[in-house]
Amino acid sequence: MDKLTVVLGDFPHAQPLLDGDAGMDGYLVEPVEVKPVIGAYRRMIRDLEFDVCELAPVSYLMARQEGISLTAVPVFLNRRFHHGDVQCATRSGIRVPRDLEGRRVGVRAYSVSTGVWVRGVLGEEYGVDTDKITWVVDDDDHIEGRVPANVERVTDGRSLGELLRAGEIDAALTGNAGTGRAGSPRAGWTAAPDPRSGGDDGPYPLFPEAGTLAVDHYLRTGVYPLHSLISVRSELVERDPGLPAKLYAAFAQSKRRHLADRPEWSAVPRLARQGQQTGGDPVPYGITANETSLNAMVRFSVRQGLLDPGFPTDARSLFAEGDYPDA
């Protein structure tokens, strides 16, 4: 059997595949652990180091545009809503989204998926001109050369969380996309204290009712932000055109196996909550089920200068040929 080196984040619904309980004819999965998994993204894009690797979807689109020998399977292991991801500095005076114009906002890298989704929602929903915001970053993009003029680099080694608490940036994104890290963003990340933990004197959310707004946005638009897809070295697909469909079926089987043991997504409370919010599977796989979100991701990426205006908009063209029934 051929071995496939596979790098994934810590997702219980993918564990049966890594354990060999959801197999593929002719292939043996060889898990490779990279923590944080974001560190594997750059290694996959720049060095094609693994056979199969979870990737940030925007990074994959940018790699595809650059002609990097990667293709993808429409398995989206992670999804998130983003209205709650913008935190404002204590004395920033920011009260409504358009107050962000002319301000400095922290994000790990300009092309990070959370940043793309947040800018897209701010622009389309609230009329914010995100080009009038200075985006303060402390890490490199996986694909270089697409950073606009309104991006500023942190050069003194401080984290975005430190800058936010000090009031040296007016707002920042949370989690791995911003204030959720301590230490170097390139390796050995550790979790940082929540900048909101300072009580009444700490940073505050741009949208206090973020959960309600996120569900309303989803119900009106059908956009459910994607946060990972599965990339494959194109050489392997050329050798075996049936590999993408085999991978897709294995991931679908893996999810079914997980849910048989842990129904209601009880192993992942955040996904359980999102399943209730969306009224269905919190991580649907396939092209048809995700077409609206895929189209939004391409649209936002083009508007933000990460993809060229002529980038293909047909969702099916983004993936390897294969049979991908919604799963």
Salt bridges, closest charged atoms under 4 A:
GLU30 OE1 - LYS3 NZ 3.56
GLU49 OE2 - ARG43 NH2 2.64
ASP51 OD1 - ARG233 NH2 2.74
ASP85 OD1 - ARG80 NH2 2.89
ASP85 OD2 - HIS82 ND1 2.60
GLU101 OE2 - ARG98 NE 3.61
GLU124 OE2 - ARG299 NE 2.73
GLU124 OE2 - ARG303 NH1 2.68
GLU125 OE1 - ARG220 NH2 2.52
ASP138 OD2 - ARG181 NH2 2.61
ASP139 OD1 - ARG42 NH2 3.52
ASP139 OD2 - ARG108 NH1 2.88
ASP140 OD1 - ARG153 NH1 2.85
GLU144 OE2 - ARG46 NH2 3.79
GLU152 OE2 - ARG104 NH2 2.28
ASP156 OD2 - ARG158 NE 2.85
GLU168 OE1 - ARG158 NH2 2.71
ASP170 OD1 - ARG103 NH1 3.51
ASP194 OD2 - ARG196 NH2 2.78
ASP216 OD2 - ARG220 NE 2.80
GLU235 OE1 - ARG233 NH1 2.78
GLU235 OE2 - ARG239 NH2 2.99
ASP240 OD2 - LYS246 NZ 3.49
ASP281 OD2 - LYS255 NZ 2.58
ASP308 OD1 - ARG146 NH2 2.94
